[in-house]
Amino acid sequence: AGPGAGQEVQTENVTVAEGGVAEITCRLHQYDGSIVVIQNPARQTLFFNGTRALKDERFQLEEFSPRRVRIRLSDARLEDEGGYFCQLYTEDTHHQIATLTVLVAPENPVVEVREQAVEGGEVELSCLVPRSRPAAVLRWHRDRKELKGVSSSQENGKVWSVASTVRFRVDRKDDGGIVICEAQNQALPSGHSKQTQYVLDVQYSPTARIHASQAVIPETSESGADTCVPNSHYIPPPRPNQIRWNRGNESLPERAEAVGETLTLPGLVSADNGTYTCEASNKHGHARALYVLVVYDPGAVVEAQTSVPYAIVGGILALLVFLIICVLVGMVWCSVRQKGSYLTHEASGLDEQGEAREAFLNGSDGHKRKEEFFI
């Protein structure tokens, strides 16, 4: 053993995220001033006894002492990955290798829809992370609940491309809902992830409602406007393909002005009464709304209101007359009705007698019937 006997070199492996900062350290034991060389994975000399040998400004010598040599690598790249040699040249050469591992954090996932979502059908969403190391784990979330997706991955050199798809049924209430694709791997800080939100765009047939200026409109009003408000979602243009007005089995009044979703009737008259219909349609279906228009004559309404008290008085008098007649009929009926008949001991045997008086006088013999009349 020469003068360098017992000298040792120790290193530690390092893991860094792409673009991050890595520190590579060589620990020296019983250093006697011998030559120390730091080489990269391509066996190019970075530092020779504390002097820069490779012109790569990303590598900086942070410390050179009898106990430790420490270099700093900024903006770490995948090509920087590998074994870094720390060599101590004495009569017996000592060296150790510090392995640098570079991880690649996933970028924000790209979410796409395969085809337009339609009410009552299924929507399929795909989530893609084209570059990560190790392969990213993809998860789907909707309304704070995790959805089960199908994932696949492909290795491209040192990185991985990961994709996931998910399918679920949609309704019109799902329009505007948010679905999240989340990507995670070890290159991200603990508890962190990359997320992309996708806003559901669900197509469905229209619904329609009619909003009128008044429910009952006086005759000779200057105008009456009915507005059909369609509520629908469809492929452009961003309105129903067609809005149509009609009035039952009759044509619209000649004065009617139908412009899109607004129907205007100037100078209303009672002849304008009827049931008006608004129909809205798009490629997914159609809907309609009904509105009954009532136009009244203010003068006729006033006359009807003044006649109401007389009608009430007449009805009360008719009721009193009816009650009086009912009382008189009851009294007459009670005055002429038969009081009734019953059997007595002395009136038995009345069936054989022809006259009521004779039956009473001869009733002492046997059973007789006695009749009593109310006069």
C-alpha positions as CSV (number, residue, x, y, z in Angstrom):
1,A,0.0,0.0,0.0
2,G,1.3,3.5,-1.0
3,P,0.7,6.9,0.6
4,G,-3.0,6.7,-0.5
5,A,-3.8,3.6,1.4
6,G,-7.0,3.9,3.4
7,Q,-8.4,6.9,1.5
8,E,-12.0,6.5,0.4
9,V,-14.6,8.2,-1.7
10,Q,-18.4,8.1,-1.0
11,T,-21.3,9.4,-3.1
12,E,-25.1,9.4,-3.0
13,N,-27.6,8.9,-5.7
14,V,-29.7,11.9,-6.7
15,T,-33.2,12.3,-8.2
16,V,-34.4,15.5,-9.7
17,A,-37.4,16.7,-11.7
18,E,-36.7,17.9,-15.2
19,G,-35.8,21.6,-15.1
20,G,-34.9,21.4,-11.4
21,V,-31.6,21.7,-9.5
22,A,-29.5,18.7,-8.5
23,E,-26.5,18.6,-6.1
24,I,-23.9,15.9,-6.6
25,T,-21.6,15.3,-3.6
26,C,-18.4,13.4,-3.2
27,R,-17.3,12.7,0.4
28,L,-13.6,12.3,1.0
29,H,-12.0,10.4,3.9
30,Q,-8.3,10.9,4.9
31,Y,-7.7,13.2,2.0
32,D,-4.1,14.0,1.5
33,G,-4.3,16.5,-1.3
34,S,-4.3,14.1,-4.2
35,I,-6.0,14.8,-7.5
36,V,-9.8,14.8,-7.5
37,V,-11.7,14.5,-10.8
38,I,-15.5,14.8,-11.5
39,Q,-16.8,13.3,-14.7
40,N,-20.2,13.3,-16.4
41,P,-21.9,10.1,-17.7
42,A,-20.2,10.6,-21.0
43,R,-16.8,10.4,-19.1
44,Q,-16.1,14.1,-19.9
45,T,-14.2,15.8,-17.1
46,L,-16.3,18.5,-15.4
47,F,-13.9,19.6,-12.7
48,F,-10.2,18.9,-12.2
49,N,-9.1,19.6,-8.6
50,G,-11.6,22.4,-8.4
51,T,-10.9,23.8,-11.8
52,R,-13.6,23.9,-14.5
53,A,-12.8,21.6,-17.4
54,L,-16.1,21.5,-19.4
55,K,-17.7,24.7,-20.5
56,D,-21.2,24.1,-19.4
57,E,-22.4,26.9,-17.2
58,R,-25.2,24.8,-15.8
59,F,-22.6,23.0,-13.7
60,Q,-21.1,25.0,-10.8
61,L,-18.6,24.0,-8.2
62,E,-20.3,24.8,-4.9
63,E,-17.6,23.4,-2.5
64,F,-14.1,21.9,-2.7
65,S,-12.6,21.0,0.7
66,P,-10.6,18.1,2.2
67,R,-13.8,16.5,3.3
68,R,-16.2,17.2,0.5
69,V,-16.6,18.1,-3.2
70,R,-20.0,19.4,-4.2
71,I,-21.2,20.5,-7.6
72,R,-24.6,22.0,-8.5
73,L,-26.5,21.3,-11.8
74,S,-29.3,23.7,-12.7
75,D,-32.0,23.2,-15.3
76,A,-31.6,19.4,-15.3
77,R,-32.4,17.6,-18.5
78,L,-33.0,14.0,-19.5
79,E,-29.7,13.9,-21.3
80,D,-28.0,14.8,-18.0
81,E,-29.2,11.5,-16.5
82,G,-26.6,8.8,-15.7
83,G,-23.6,8.0,-13.5
84,Y,-21.3,10.8,-12.3
85,F,-17.8,9.6,-11.5
86,C,-16.0,11.0,-8.4
87,Q,-12.4,9.8,-8.7
88,L,-9.5,10.2,-6.3
89,Y,-6.1,9.6,-8.0
90,T,-3.5,8.2,-5.6
91,E,-1.2,5.2,-6.0
92,D,-4.5,3.3,-5.8
93,T,-7.3,5.0,-7.6
94,H,-10.5,5.3,-5.7
95,H,-13.8,6.2,-7.3
96,Q,-17.5,6.1,-6.7
97,I,-20.5,6.7,-9.0
98,A,-23.4,9.0,-8.1
99,T,-26.4,8.1,-10.2
100,L,-28.5,11.0,-11.3
101,T,-32.2,10.2,-12.2
102,V,-34.3,12.8,-14.0
103,L,-38.0,12.6,-13.7
104,V,-40.5,14.3,-16.1
105,A,-43.6,15.8,-14.5
106,P,-46.8,15.5,-16.6
107,E,-48.0,18.5,-18.4
108,N,-51.6,19.7,-18.2
109,P,-53.7,16.8,-19.7
110,V,-55.4,17.4,-23.0
111,V,-59.1,16.5,-22.9
112,E,-61.1,15.9,-26.1
113,V,-64.5,14.6,-27.0
114,R,-64.9,12.0,-29.7
115,E,-68.2,13.2,-31.0
116,Q,-70.9,15.8,-30.1
117,A,-72.8,14.8,-26.9
118,V,-76.6,14.5,-27.5
119,E,-79.3,14.2,-24.8
120,G,-80.1,10.6,-24.0
121,G,-76.9,9.3,-25.5
122,E,-73.4,8.6,-24.3
123,V,-70.4,10.9,-24.4
124,E,-66.8,9.6,-24.7
125,L,-64.0,11.8,-23.4
126,S,-60.2,11.1,-23.9
127,C,-57.4,12.5,-21.8
128,L,-53.8,12.5,-23.0
129,V,-50.5,13.2,-21.3
130,P,-47.9,12.9,-24.1
131,R,-44.8,13.1,-21.9
132,S,-44.1,11.9,-18.4
133,R,-41.6,9.9,-16.5
134,P,-42.5,7.6,-14.8
135,A,-45.8,7.1,-16.6
136,A,-48.4,9.4,-15.2
137,V,-51.5,8.0,-13.5
138,L,-54.7,9.5,-14.9
139,R,-58.0,9.8,-13.0
140,W,-61.4,11.2,-13.9
141,H,-63.7,13.2,-11.6
142,R,-67.2,14.5,-12.0
143,D,-69.3,16.2,-9.3
144,R,-66.6,15.3,-6.8
145,K,-67.0,11.6,-7.7
146,E,-64.3,9.5,-9.4
147,L,-65.2,8.0,-12.7
148,K,-63.8,4.7,-13.9
149,G,-61.7,5.2,-17.1
150,V,-59.7,2.9,-19.3
151,S,-56.0,3.8,-19.5
152,S,-53.1,2.9,-21.8
153,S,-49.5,3.9,-22.0
154,Q,-46.6,3.8,-24.5
155,E,-42.9,4.2,-24.0
156,N,-41.1,6.7,-26.2
157,G,-37.4,6.6,-25.4
158,K,-37.0,7.7,-21.8
159,V,-40.6,9.1,-21.4
160,W,-44.1,7.7,-21.5
161,S,-47.2,8.7,-23.3
162,V,-50.4,7.9,-21.3
163,A,-54.0,8.1,-22.4
164,S,-57.4,7.4,-20.7
165,T,-61.0,7.3,-21.9
166,V,-64.2,7.5,-20.1
167,R,-67.9,7.1,-21.2
168,F,-71.1,8.0,-19.5
169,R,-74.7,8.9,-20.4
170,V,-75.8,12.5,-20.5
171,D,-79.0,14.5,-20.2
172,R,-79.8,18.2,-20.8
173,K,-79.2,18.9,-17.1
174,D,-75.6,17.8,-17.7
175,D,-75.0,20.7,-20.1
176,G,-72.4,23.0,-18.7
177,G,-71.2,20.4,-16.2
178,I,-67.5,20.0,-15.5
179,V,-65.4,16.8,-15.9
180,I,-61.8,16.8,-14.6
181,C,-58.9,14.8,-15.8
182,E,-56.1,14.6,-13.2
183,A,-52.5,13.4,-13.8
184,Q,-50.0,12.5,-11.1
185,N,-46.5,11.0,-10.8
186,Q,-43.4,11.2,-8.6
187,A,-42.0,14.2,-10.4
188,L,-44.7,16.4,-8.8
189,P,-44.6,17.5,-5.1
190,S,-46.5,15.3,-2.7
191,G,-50.3,16.1,-2.9
192,H,-50.0,18.0,-6.2
193,S,-51.3,17.1,-9.6
194,K,-52.0,18.5,-13.1
195,Q,-55.6,19.0,-13.9
196,T,-57.7,20.0,-17.0
197,Q,-61.4,20.8,-16.7
198,Y,-63.7,20.0,-19.6
199,V,-67.1,21.7,-19.8
200,L,-69.8,19.4,-21.2
201,D,-71.6,20.7,-24.3
202,V,-74.8,18.7,-24.5
203,Q,-77.2,19.2,-27.5
204,Y,-80.9,18.8,-27.0
205,S,-84.3,19.6,-28.5
206,P,-85.7,23.0,-27.7
207,T,-88.4,23.9,-25.1
208,A,-90.6,27.0,-25.5
209,R,-92.5,29.4,-23.3
210,I,-94.7,32.4,-24.2
211,H,-94.4,35.6,-22.1
212,A,-97.3,38.1,-22.8
213,S,-97.5,41.7,-21.8
214,Q,-100.9,41.0,-20.1
215,A,-103.2,38.1,-19.5
216,V,-106.4,40.0,-20.4
217,I,-106.0,42.9,-22.7
218,P,-108.6,45.7,-23.2
219,E,-109.9,46.3,-26.7
220,T,-108.4,49.1,-28.9
221,S,-105.0,48.7,-27.1
222,E,-102.2,50.2,-29.2
223,S,-100.3,47.0,-29.2
224,G,-100.0,43.6,-27.6
225,A,-96.7,41.8,-27.8
226,D,-96.1,38.0,-27.1
227,T,-92.5,36.8,-26.9
228,C,-91.6,33.2,-27.5
229,V,-88.6,32.3,-25.4
230,P,-87.0,29.1,-26.7
231,N,-84.6,27.3,-24.3
232,S,-82.4,25.0,-26.4
233,H,-78.9,24.0,-27.2
234,Y,-77.8,23.1,-30.7
235,I,-75.0,23.2,-33.2
236,P,-74.5,26.7,-34.7
237,P,-76.2,29.0,-35.3
238,P,-76.8,29.6,-31.6
239,R,-80.6,29.9,-32.0
240,P,-83.4,27.5,-33.1
241,N,-83.3,26.8,-36.8
242,Q,-86.9,28.0,-37.0
243,I,-89.5,29.9,-34.9
244,R,-93.1,30.0,-36.3
245,W,-96.3,31.6,-35.0
246,N,-99.9,30.6,-35.8
247,R,-103.4,30.9,-34.3
248,G,-105.2,27.6,-34.0
249,N,-107.0,26.7,-37.3
250,E,-107.1,30.3,-38.3
251,S,-104.6,32.5,-39.9
252,L,-102.9,35.3,-38.0
253,P,-104.7,38.7,-38.1
254,E,-103.5,40.7,-41.1
255,R,-102.1,43.4,-38.7
256,A,-100.0,40.8,-36.9
257,E,-96.2,41.3,-37.1
258,A,-94.2,38.1,-36.5
259,V,-90.5,38.9,-36.3
260,G,-88.4,36.0,-35.0
261,E,-89.6,35.2,-31.5
262,T,-91.8,38.3,-31.1
263,L,-95.4,38.6,-32.3
264,T,-97.0,42.0,-32.2
265,L,-100.7,42.8,-32.6
266,P,-101.4,46.5,-32.9
267,G,-105.0,47.9,-32.3
268,L,-106.5,44.8,-30.6
269,V,-110.1,44.0,-31.3
270,S,-112.3,41.1,-30.0
271,A,-111.8,39.3,-33.3
272,D,-108.2,38.8,-32.3
273,N,-109.3,36.4,-29.6
274,G,-107.9,32.9,-29.9
275,T,-105.2,30.4,-29.0
276,Y,-101.8,31.5,-30.4
277,T,-99.0,28.9,-30.8
278,C,-95.2,29.4,-30.9
279,E,-93.2,26.6,-32.4
280,A,-89.4,26.3,-32.1
281,S,-87.3,23.6,-33.8
282,N,-83.8,22.4,-34.3
283,K,-82.1,19.3,-35.6
284,H,-82.8,17.4,-32.4
285,G,-86.5,18.1,-32.2
286,H,-89.2,20.7,-31.8
287,A,-91.4,22.3,-29.1
288,R,-94.4,24.6,-28.9
289,A,-96.2,26.8,-26.4
290,L,-99.8,27.9,-26.3
291,Y,-101.2,31.3,-25.2
292,V,-104.9,32.2,-25.1
293,L,-105.5,35.8,-26.0
294,V,-108.6,37.4,-24.4
295,V,-109.6,40.9,-25.6
296,Y,-112.5,42.5,-23.9
297,D,-114.7,45.6,-24.3
298,P,-114.3,47.9,-21.3
299,G,-117.9,49.3,-21.7
300,A,-119.5,45.9,-21.7
301,V,-117.6,45.0,-18.6
302,V,-118.9,48.2,-16.8
303,E,-122.5,47.4,-17.8
304,A,-122.2,43.8,-16.5
305,Q,-120.9,45.0,-13.2
306,T,-123.8,47.4,-12.7
307,S,-126.4,44.7,-13.4
308,V,-125.0,42.4,-10.8
309,P,-126.9,43.9,-7.7
310,Y,-130.3,43.6,-9.5
311,A,-129.7,40.0,-10.3
312,I,-128.9,39.2,-6.7
313,V,-132.1,41.0,-5.4
314,G,-134.2,39.0,-7.9
315,G,-132.7,35.8,-6.9
316,I,-133.4,36.5,-3.2
317,L,-137.1,37.3,-3.9
318,A,-137.6,34.2,-6.0
319,L,-136.2,32.1,-3.1
320,L,-138.6,33.7,-0.6
321,V,-141.6,33.1,-2.9
322,F,-140.5,29.4,-3.2
323,L,-140.3,29.0,0.6
324,I,-143.8,30.5,1.1
325,I,-145.4,28.2,-1.4
326,C,-143.7,25.2,0.3
327,V,-145.1,26.2,3.7
328,L,-148.7,26.6,2.3
329,V,-148.6,23.2,0.6
330,G,-147.5,21.6,3.8
331,M,-150.3,23.1,5.8
332,V,-152.9,22.0,3.3
333,W,-151.6,18.4,3.3
334,C,-151.7,18.2,7.1
335,S,-155.3,19.5,7.3
336,V,-156.7,16.8,4.9
337,R,-154.7,13.8,5.9
338,Q,-156.5,10.8,7.7
339,K,-155.8,10.7,11.4
340,G,-155.5,6.9,11.4
341,S,-157.3,3.7,12.7
342,Y,-156.8,1.2,15.5
343,L,-158.6,-1.7,17.2
344,T,-160.4,-1.5,20.5
345,H,-162.1,-4.2,22.6
346,E,-165.6,-2.7,22.2
347,A,-165.3,-2.0,18.5
348,S,-164.3,-5.5,17.4
349,G,-166.4,-7.1,14.7
350,L,-166.6,-3.9,12.7
351,D,-165.9,-5.6,9.4
352,E,-169.4,-7.0,9.3
353,Q,-171.1,-3.6,9.7
354,G,-171.7,-1.2,6.9
355,E,-172.0,2.1,8.8
356,A,-169.6,3.5,11.4
357,R,-172.4,4.6,13.7
358,E,-174.2,1.2,13.7
359,A,-170.9,-0.6,14.4
360,F,-170.3,1.6,17.4
361,L,-173.9,1.1,18.8
362,N,-173.7,-2.7,18.3
363,G,-170.1,-3.1,19.3
364,S,-170.7,-4.6,22.7
365,D,-171.1,-8.1,21.2
366,G,-167.8,-9.6,20.2
367,H,-164.8,-7.8,18.8
368,K,-165.6,-4.6,16.8
369,R,-163.5,-2.1,14.9
370,K,-163.7,1.5,15.8
371,E,-162.9,4.3,13.3
372,E,-162.1,7.8,14.2
373,F,-162.1,10.7,11.7
374,F,-160.4,14.0,12.0
375,I,-162.5,16.9,10.7
